[in-house]
């Protein structure tokens, strides 16, 4: 059974565009990130990213996770493990 899911991108029928309103911006970010993390795209793109670009992506994601998730949420939602609360 798969641990990760990307169902939003498969079912979303709304506008994909940024700057209209908060709800649409949020939906667009989820849509883009799920498209961005597609295995086939990542296999192609990651080889072409510079060391600075790899570091930039890693730093941004790490900073956002630390800022917006508790330790328990980080383990449960991101790492998908059973870290004690």
N, C-alpha and C positions, 0 to 999 in steps of 0.2 A: 504494500500500500504506500502511495506517495505521501511524503510529509509536507511538501510545499504545494501551494495552489496558486493559480493565476486565472481565476474564473471571471474576474471583472472585465478584462480585455476581451474575453470571448462573448460576453453577453451585453456589454454597454452599447446603447444605441443613440446616446446623446451627442452633443456637439463636442468635438475635440479641438479646442482652441483656448488661448490664454488671455486673460484680461477683461472678460465680460463681467463676471461676478465670482464671488468666493466659491460657491458650490461647483460651478463649471471649472474653475481653476483646480480645485481639489480632484475632481473627476479626471481632468486632463493629466494631472501629475500621476495619478494611479495608472491610467491608461498608458502613458509614455514609459513609466518605469517598468510595467509588466511587458510591454513590447521590447524595451531596451534589454531586459534580462533574459529574453528568449535564447535558448542554448545555441541555435544556429547563428544568430546574430553575434552573440558573445564570442563564439569560436573564431569568427572572422575579425571582429573589431578589436578584441583584446590584443591580438598580435600586432596591430597597427598603432596602438596607443603608445605615446612616449612614456618614459619613466615619470616625468612630471605629471602627465595626464593620469597615469595609474595612481600616483600618490594623491593627486587632487581628488579623484573619485573616492578613494579609500578614506581620506581625511574628512571629506564632507559627510559621507555615510556614518562614519564613526562618531563625528561631532553631533550629528542629528540624533543618533541612537542614544548617546550619553545624555543629551539635553532633554529628550522627550520621553524616555522610558525609564521606569524603575528597574532595579537589578532583576527583580522577579519577572517583569514583563520582557526584559531583554532576553532572559534565558528561555522563557516560554514561547514568545512570539518570534524572536529572531534565531536563536540557537536551536529551538525546538527540543529542549531537554527538560528534565524534571528537577531543575535546581530548587532546593528548598527555599521557601519564602522567608 
